[in-house]
Amino acid sequence: MAAALPIIAIGTMLAGTAMSAGSQLAGGRAQKAGYEYGARVAEADATVARQKAAREEEIHRGKLSRLMGTQRAVFGAAGVDIGEGTPLSIAVDTMLEGEREAEFIRYGGEVEATRSLNEARMQRYYGKQAVKAGRIGAASTFLTGLGQAGMMYAGMGKGATPKTGYEWGGKYQNF
């Protein structure tokens, strides 16, 4: 029975190593899922930003149309011809300024949407990096565990007590 204990210890060490490596892989995948969720939220934000800007532009154009109608009514009530001179110049200026403002509203929505889409891209990048980090961590854990088990097994062949760690310059270093 006592002879089986070192073998059981090595088996337990290898099982623990495998579980730890598997846990790191699963952790990387879980982080990726979280980042993917963040990316989908950011994409939805981009859609909302565009819709909001479109609605604000629509409201602005309605106000502009009413303002221009009011200007025509005021000039018409005063008996002024709105097809020439100052009334025409005022109408054109009002229309141009209103159009610039509408374009600015649309541009603001696109800027916000682009920011959100960039955030989505970054979230997906972070997710890929989390999976890579999980794989690297799992491989590192697995190789370290195999090395420790190998050292323990090598020590058993010499009739020594199983240890984990390495010996440098005649002095045993435990980690």
C-alpha positions in Angstrom: 0.0 0.0 0.0 2.8 2.4 0.9 4.5 1.8 -2.5 1.3 2.9 -4.2 1.1 6.3 -2.5 3.7 8.0 -4.7 1.9 6.7 -7.9 -1.4 8.0 -6.5 0.3 11.3 -5.7 1.6 11.6 -9.3 -1.8 10.7 -10.7 -3.5 13.3 -8.4 -0.9 15.9 -9.5 -1.6 15.2 -13.1 -5.4 15.2 -12.6 -5.1 18.6 -10.8 -2.9 19.9 -13.6 -5.5 18.9 -16.2 -8.3 20.4 -14.2 -6.4 23.7 -13.8 -5.5 23.8 -17.5 -9.2 23.1 -18.4 -10.3 25.9 -16.0 -8.0 28.4 -17.7 -9.4 27.4 -21.1 -12.9 27.8 -19.8 -12.1 31.1 -18.2 -10.8 32.5 -21.5 -13.9 31.4 -23.3 -16.1 32.9 -20.6 -14.3 36.2 -20.9 -14.7 36.1 -24.7 -18.5 35.6 -24.2 -18.6 38.7 -21.9 -16.7 40.8 -24.5 -18.9 39.5 -27.3 -22.0 40.7 -25.3 -20.3 44.1 -24.9 -19.7 44.2 -28.6 -23.4 43.5 -29.4 -24.4 46.2 -26.9 -22.0 48.7 -28.6 -23.5 47.8 -32.0 -27.0 48.3 -30.7 -25.8 51.7 -29.4 -24.6 52.6 -32.9 -28.0 51.8 -34.4 -29.7 53.9 -31.7 -27.3 56.8 -32.3 -28.2 56.8 -36.1 -31.9 56.5 -35.4 -31.8 59.3 -32.9 -29.9 61.6 -35.3 -32.3 60.8 -38.1 -35.3 61.7 -35.8 -33.6 64.9 -34.7 -32.8 65.8 -38.3 -36.4 65.1 -39.2 -37.7 67.4 -36.4 -35.2 70.1 -37.3 -36.4 70.0 -41.0 -40.0 70.3 -39.8 -39.1 73.4 -37.8 -37.2 74.8 -40.7 -40.1 74.3 -43.0 -42.5 76.0 -40.6 -40.0 78.9 -40.1 -39.7 79.4 -43.9 -43.5 79.3 -44.1 -43.8 81.9 -41.4 -41.3 84.1 -43.3 -43.3 83.8 -46.5 -46.5 84.6 -44.7 -45.1 87.7 -43.0 -43.6 89.0 -46.3 -46.8 88.2 -48.2 -49.0 89.9 -45.5 -46.8 93.0 -45.9 -47.3 92.9 -49.7 -43.6 92.2 -50.4 -42.6 90.1 -53.4 -40.6 87.1 -51.9 -39.1 86.1 -55.3 -36.5 88.9 -55.3 -34.3 91.2 -53.3 -34.0 91.0 -49.5 -36.9 88.6 -48.9 -35.4 86.1 -51.3 -32.0 86.6 -49.7 -33.4 86.0 -46.2 -35.3 82.9 -47.4 -32.1 81.5 -49.1 -30.0 82.2 -45.9 -32.6 80.5 -43.7 -32.7 77.5 -46.0 -28.9 77.2 -46.2 -28.4 77.6 -42.4 -31.1 75.1 -41.7 -29.6 72.6 -44.1 -26.1 73.1 -42.5 -27.7 72.4 -39.1 -29.5 69.3 -40.4 -26.2 68.0 -41.8 -24.5 68.7 -38.5 -27.2 66.7 -36.7 -26.6 63.7 -39.1 -22.9 64.0 -38.7 -23.1 63.9 -34.9 -25.1 60.7 -35.1 -22.5 59.2 -37.4 -19.7 60.2 -35.1 -21.5 58.5 -32.2 -22.3 55.4 -34.2 -18.7 55.2 -35.3 -17.5 55.5 -31.7 -19.8 52.6 -30.7 -18.7 50.4 -33.6 -15.1 51.0 -32.7 -15.9 50.0 -29.2 -17.5 46.8 -30.6 -14.4 46.0 -32.5 -12.2 46.5 -29.4 -14.5 44.3 -27.4 -14.2 41.5 -29.9 -10.4 42.0 -30.0 -10.3 41.7 -26.2 -12.4 38.5 -26.5 -9.9 37.0 -28.9 -7.0 37.9 -26.6 -8.8 36.4 -23.6 -9.1 33.1 -25.4 -5.4 33.2 -26.4 -4.4 34.0 -22.8 -6.5 31.1 -21.6 -4.8 28.8 -24.1 -1.3 30.0 -23.1 -2.1 29.8 -19.4 -3.5 26.3 -19.9 -0.4 25.1 -21.8 1.9 26.6 -19.2 0.0 25.0 -16.3 0.0 21.7 -18.2 3.7 21.7 -19.0 4.6 22.8 -15.4 2.5 20.0 -14.0 4.0 17.5 -16.3 7.5 18.7 -15.3 6.7 18.4 -11.6 5.2 14.9 -12.0 8.3 13.9 -14.1 10.6 15.2 -11.3 8.6 13.3 -8.7 8.7 10.1 -10.8 12.4 10.5 -11.4 12.9 10.8 -7.6 11.0 7.6 -7.0 13.3 5.6 -9.3 16.3 6.5 -7.0 14.5 5.4 -3.9 14.1 9.0 -2.8 11.1 10.6 -1.2 9.0 12.2 -3.9 9.4 16.0 -4.0 8.2 18.8 -6.2 10.7 21.4 -7.2 14.2 21.6 -8.6 17.7 21.2 -7.2 20.3 23.8 -8.2 23.9 23.6 -7.0 23.1 20.9 -4.4 20.4 23.0 -2.7 16.8 22.0 -3.1 14.4 24.8 -4.2 10.7 24.3 -3.6 8.2 26.3 -5.5 
